[in-house]
């Protein structure tokens, strides 16, 4: 959703052992805010990176990790759950306006 944004720099990482791209300490150092889909994801991240996660803003979106990547119903739920935190693009591929 934010791949072409001029306002946000994003990284998508996983906390499962078989994640395509696994979360690292460098990722946590880099991030201003970390969004996780499930409470379990947050707990695994904190357990593995206790010191790095201690002072990090972590937002749990409470979205069950049951979707295929970029599935339409996942995108709809992400739009709704991220709206309090980020400017959301109107359509896929649209670049959201930068917040003031």
C-alpha positions in Angstrom: 0.0 0.0 0.0 2.9 2.4 0.7 5.6 1.1 -1.7 5.6 4.3 -3.7 4.9 6.8 -0.9 7.1 9.9 -0.6 6.0 10.2 3.0 6.6 6.9 4.5 9.6 4.5 4.4 8.4 1.0 5.1 9.8 -2.4 5.6 7.8 -5.6 5.8 9.2 -8.2 8.1 8.1 -11.4 9.8 8.7 -12.9 13.2 8.1 -16.5 12.3 11.0 -18.8 11.7 10.0 -19.3 8.1 9.4 -15.7 7.3 10.4 -14.6 3.8 12.2 -11.5 5.4 12.8 -11.9 9.1 12.9 -9.0 11.5 16.3 -7.9 12.7 17.8 -5.6 15.3 18.8 -3.3 12.5 15.1 -3.1 11.4 14.1 -2.1 14.9 16.9 0.5 15.1 15.6 1.9 11.8 11.9 2.1 12.6 10.1 4.9 14.3 7.0 2.9 14.7 6.5 -0.9 14.4 3.0 -2.2 13.4 2.2 -5.8 14.1 -0.9 -7.7 13.0 -1.3 -9.9 16.1 -0.6 -9.7 19.8 1.4 -12.9 19.4 3.7 -11.1 16.8 4.3 -8.3 19.3 5.1 -10.8 22.1 7.5 -12.8 19.9 9.3 -9.6 18.8 9.6 -8.4 22.4 10.9 -11.8 23.6 13.5 -12.0 20.9 14.6 -8.3 20.9 13.8 -7.3 24.4 16.4 -4.5 24.6 15.7 -3.1 21.2 11.9 -3.2 21.6 11.9 -1.7 25.0 11.8 2.0 23.8 10.1 1.3 20.5 6.5 2.4 19.7 4.7 -0.9 18.9 1.2 -0.8 17.6 -0.8 -4.0 17.5 -3.5 -3.8 14.8 -5.3 -7.0 16.0 -5.6 -8.5 12.6 -5.6 -12.3 12.4 -2.7 -13.6 10.3 -5.0 -15.6 8.0 -4.7 -13.7 4.8 -2.7 -14.2 1.6 -0.3 -11.3 0.8 -2.2 -8.3 -0.6 -5.6 -10.2 -0.4 -8.4 -7.7 -1.0 -10.0 -8.3 2.4 -6.6 -7.8 4.1 -6.1 -4.5 2.3 -9.6 -3.4 3.5 -8.8 -4.3 7.1 -5.4 -2.7 7.0 -6.9 0.6 5.6 -9.4 0.7 8.5 -6.9 -0.2 11.2 -4.0 2.0 10.0 -6.2 5.1 9.4 -5.8 6.5 12.9 -2.0 6.4 12.4 -1.2 7.1 8.7 -2.6 8.8 5.7 -4.0 6.0 3.6 -4.0 5.9 -0.3 -7.4 6.1 -1.9 -6.6 3.3 -4.3 -3.8 0.8 -4.6 -0.9 2.6 -6.4 -2.1 6.1 -5.3 0.5 8.0 -3.3 -1.0 9.3 -0.1 -0.5 13.0 0.8 2.2 13.7 3.3 0.8 14.6 6.8 1.6 18.1 8.0 
